[in-house]
Amino acid sequence: MELLKKIKTNYSDLSRTHILYDFPYELTVMYEGVPFEFLLNMKSQKRKVIVFGSGAYQMEKIAPPIFQRHSWIHHIEESSIFYNDPTLYLGEMSIGWGFGDEDKHYLEIISNILVKIFDYSKILRNNVMFHGSSGGGFMSLLLGGFIKETKVMVNNPQTVVTNYYKSHVDALFETLPSSHLIDDIMCKYKTRLNASYFYNEISYIPEIIYLQNVASQHDMKYHLSPFLSELHIMSDFFSKINIVLYCDKEKGHSPLGLNETLVYFRDYFTEL
């Protein structure tokens, strides 16, 4: 990773000249003093792209930017983009869900940058798939709402941030002004914290392939169940969401591996 070519620009200056092809590189886009970092591997002969989000990382071993699954670059036929969540720079946390700060939703800014990259690369929205597990799955679900006509494939994702483990949620909320009460945060930022509420708010559900290990009881009870119960009232619910259940007691919340995931990638892109 240290040997990769690195490019830095401002959001207002981002142009097609910053999109390079046929080798991986890092692109940092500065937005109001915040670094939005991407690892890109754009292929000149491919007009389909998988965008990867990251979940929790081991703070004692590595530091942001976090590009989980970056080694998959060498196994993916399509173009690929990995994005770091700059929320991680705001405090001592290993997962940030793209929340951002008091005023800016970083995940929405990431979506705006991605739109520019797609347009400069002449990539159609329906040739884009967002992928991630755990917190990366949550961000993928929201990005599919921000950027219409794209597809989403998630594996054991969070759907309600505040239903995740308390220590991680507390670490995020501690980055907000101390005057903010927990109930006020949950109310004011509900679209940043709850995927179902976000979809209801924008009256839109992207096409979703939702891979869930039934052996992960916490995911089943606190994320899949509320996600489905809160969304079933939307008219296109059944046509947009494909729930794929599997059982792996050893993996639990851990996502499927490369080879297993590649099968789903191949099936999906074959249909396009």
C-alpha positions in Angstrom: 0.0 0.0 0.0 2.9 2.4 0.8 4.2 2.0 -2.7 1.0 3.1 -4.5 0.8 6.3 -6.4 -1.0 9.0 -4.4 -3.0 11.9 -5.8 -4.5 14.7 -3.7 -7.0 17.3 -4.9 -9.8 19.5 -3.6 -13.4 18.6 -4.2 -13.9 21.7 -6.4 -10.9 20.7 -8.5 -11.7 17.0 -9.0 -11.8 16.3 -12.7 -11.5 13.4 -15.1 -7.7 14.0 -15.1 -7.6 12.4 -11.6 -9.1 9.2 -12.9 -6.3 6.8 -13.9 -6.6 3.4 -15.4 -5.2 -0.1 -15.2 -3.3 0.2 -11.9 -4.3 0.8 -8.3 -3.7 4.2 -6.7 -4.9 6.3 -3.8 -7.0 9.4 -4.4 -7.5 12.0 -1.6 -10.2 14.5 -2.1 -10.2 17.4 0.4 -13.7 18.7 1.3 -13.8 21.7 3.8 -10.6 20.5 5.4 -11.6 16.9 5.7 -9.7 14.2 3.7 -11.8 11.7 1.8 -9.6 8.9 0.8 -10.2 6.3 -1.9 -8.2 3.3 -3.3 -9.1 3.0 -7.0 -8.4 0.3 -9.5 -10.2 1.5 -12.6 -10.0 -0.8 -15.6 -10.1 0.9 -19.0 -11.9 -2.0 -20.6 -14.5 -2.4 -17.8 -17.6 -0.3 -17.3 -18.8 -2.1 -14.2 -17.5 -1.3 -10.7 -17.7 -2.7 -7.2 -17.5 -0.1 -4.4 -16.3 -1.5 -1.0 -17.0 -0.2 2.4 -15.1 -1.2 5.6 -16.4 -2.3 9.0 -14.6 -2.2 12.3 -10.8 -2.5 12.3 -8.2 -3.4 14.9 -6.9 0.0 16.2 -3.9 -1.5 17.9 -2.6 -3.0 14.6 -3.4 -0.4 11.9 -4.5 3.1 11.4 -6.8 4.9 8.9 -7.2 5.1 6.0 -8.9 1.7 6.2 -9.5 -0.1 2.9 -10.7 -3.6 4.0 -10.6 -6.3 1.3 -8.1 -4.3 -0.7 -6.2 -7.5 -1.6 -9.3 -8.6 -3.5 -8.3 -6.2 -6.2 -6.2 -8.9 -7.8 -9.2 -11.3 -8.0 -12.0 -9.0 -9.2 -12.6 -8.7 -13.0 -14.5 -5.4 -12.6 -13.2 -2.0 -11.6 -13.1 -1.5 -7.9 -13.2 1.4 -5.5 -12.5 1.3 -1.7 -13.3 4.3 0.5 -12.2 5.2 3.9 -14.6 6.7 6.5 -13.1 10.0 7.7 -15.3 9.8 10.8 -12.5 7.6 12.2 -10.3 10.6 12.5 -12.7 12.4 14.9 -12.0 10.2 17.9 -10.9 6.9 19.4 -13.2 4.6 17.4 -12.8 1.5 15.2 -16.0 2.0 13.3 -17.8 5.2 12.3 -20.6 4.2 9.8 -19.9 7.3 7.7 -21.7 9.4 10.3 -19.4 12.5 10.1 -19.6 15.4 12.4 -22.3 17.6 13.8 -23.0 19.4 10.5 -21.8 17.1 7.7 -22.9 13.6 6.9 -19.6 12.2 5.6 -21.3 9.3 3.8 -23.3 11.8 1.7 -20.1 13.6 0.7 -18.6 10.3 -0.2 -21.6 9.6 -2.5 -21.1 13.0 -4.2 -17.5 12.2 -4.8 -18.3 8.8 -6.2 -20.9 10.3 -8.6 -18.1 12.5 -10.0 -15.8 9.5 -10.4 -18.6 7.5 -12.1 -19.4 10.3 -14.5 -15.8 11.0 -15.4 -15.3 7.2 -16.0 -18.5 6.9 -18.0 -19.9 4.3 -15.6 -23.7 3.9 -15.7 -25.4 3.8 -12.3 -26.9 0.4 -13.0 -23.4 -1.0 -13.5 -22.4 0.0 -9.9 -22.6 -2.3 -6.9 -21.9 -1.3 -3.3 -20.6 -4.1 -1.1 -19.7 -4.4 2.5 -20.3 -6.3 5.7 -21.0 -5.1 9.3 -20.5 -1.3 9.3 -19.4 -1.4 5.7 -22.7 -3.1 4.9 -24.6 -0.3 6.6 -22.8 2.3 4.6 -23.4 0.3 1.4 -27.1 0.3 2.2 -27.2 4.1 2.5 -25.0 4.7 -0.6 -27.5 2.7 -2.6 -30.1 5.2 -1.5 -28.0 8.3 -2.2 -27.1 7.1 -5.7 -30.2 5.9 -7.4 -30.3 2.9 -9.8 -27.2 1.3 -8.3 -27.2 -2.1 -6.6 -26.3 -3.2 -3.1 -24.8 -6.5 -1.8 -24.3 -6.7 1.9 -23.2 -9.5 4.3 -24.3 -9.5 7.9 -24.7 -5.7 7.9 -25.8 -3.3 10.7 -29.1 -1.7 9.8 -29.6 0.3 13.0 -26.4 1.8 14.3 -27.7 2.2 17.8 -28.5 -1.5 18.0 -24.8 -2.3 17.6 -22.6 -2.9 20.7 -22.8 0.0 23.1 -19.0 0.6 23.4 -18.8 1.3 19.7 -21.9 3.5 19.6 -20.7 5.5 22.6 -17.3 6.1 21.0 -19.0 7.6 18.0 -21.4 9.8 20.1 -18.5 11.1 22.2 -17.3 13.0 19.2 -20.4 15.1 19.3 -20.8 18.2 21.6 -21.3 17.1 25.2 -24.6 19.1 25.3 -26.2 16.5 23.0 -28.3 14.0 24.8 -28.5 10.5 23.5 -32.2 10.7 22.7 -31.7 14.0 20.9 -28.8 12.5 18.8 -31.0 9.5 17.9 -33.8 11.8 16.8 -31.8 14.5 15.0 -29.6 12.1 13.1 -32.0 9.2 12.5 -31.4 9.1 8.8 -27.7 8.6 9.5 -28.3 5.9 12.0 -31.2 3.8 10.6 -31.2 2.4 7.1 -35.0 1.7 7.1 -35.8 5.2 8.3 -33.5 6.6 5.6 -35.3 4.6 2.9 -38.7 5.7 4.2 -37.5 9.3 4.3 -36.4 9.3 0.7 -39.2 7.0 -0.5 -36.8 4.7 -2.2 -35.3 1.3 -1.8 -32.3 0.2 -3.9 -32.0 -3.3 -5.3 -30.5 -5.3 -2.4 -28.9 -8.7 -2.1 -28.8 -9.2 1.7 -26.6 -12.2 2.7 -27.2 -13.2 6.4 -25.7 -15.9 8.5 -28.6 -17.1 10.7 -26.0 -18.4 13.2 -25.3 -14.7 14.1 -28.2 -14.2 16.5 -27.3 -10.6 17.3 -27.5 -9.7 13.6 -30.8 -11.6 13.2 -32.5 -10.0 16.2 -31.1 -6.4 16.1 -30.5 -5.8 12.4 -32.3 -8.0 10.0 -35.5 -8.3 11.9 -36.0 -4.5 12.5 -34.9 -3.8 8.9 -37.6 -6.0 7.5 -40.4 -5.0 9.9 -39.8 -1.3 9.3 -39.7 -1.6 5.5 -42.5 -4.0 4.7 -44.9 -1.1 4.5 -43.2 0.3 1.4 -44.9 -0.8 -1.8 -41.8 -2.1 -3.7 -40.3 -3.8 -0.7 -40.7 -7.4 -2.0 -39.4 -6.6 -5.4 -36.3 -4.8 -4.3 -34.8 -7.0 -1.5 -33.5 -10.5 -1.9 -32.7 -12.1 1.5 -30.2 -15.0 1.2 -29.9 -16.9 4.5 -27.1 -19.4 5.3 -25.8 -21.0 8.4 -22.2 -21.1 9.5 -21.7 -21.4 13.3 -17.9 -20.9 13.0 -18.0 -17.7 11.1 -20.9 -16.1 13.1 -20.8 -12.3 12.4 -17.7 -12.6 10.3 -18.4 -12.3 6.6 -18.1 -14.8 3.8 -14.6 -15.2 2.4 -13.3 -14.2 -1.0 -14.1 -17.3 -3.0 -17.7 -17.5 -1.6 -18.3 -13.8 -2.2 -16.9 -14.0 -5.8 -19.6 -16.5 -6.6 -22.3 -13.9 -5.7 -20.4 -11.2 -7.7 -20.3 -13.5 -10.8 -24.0 -14.3 -10.5 -24.9 -10.7 -10.2 -22.8 -9.3 -13.0 -23.8 -12.1 -15.3 -27.3 -10.8 -15.1 -26.4 -7.3 -16.2 
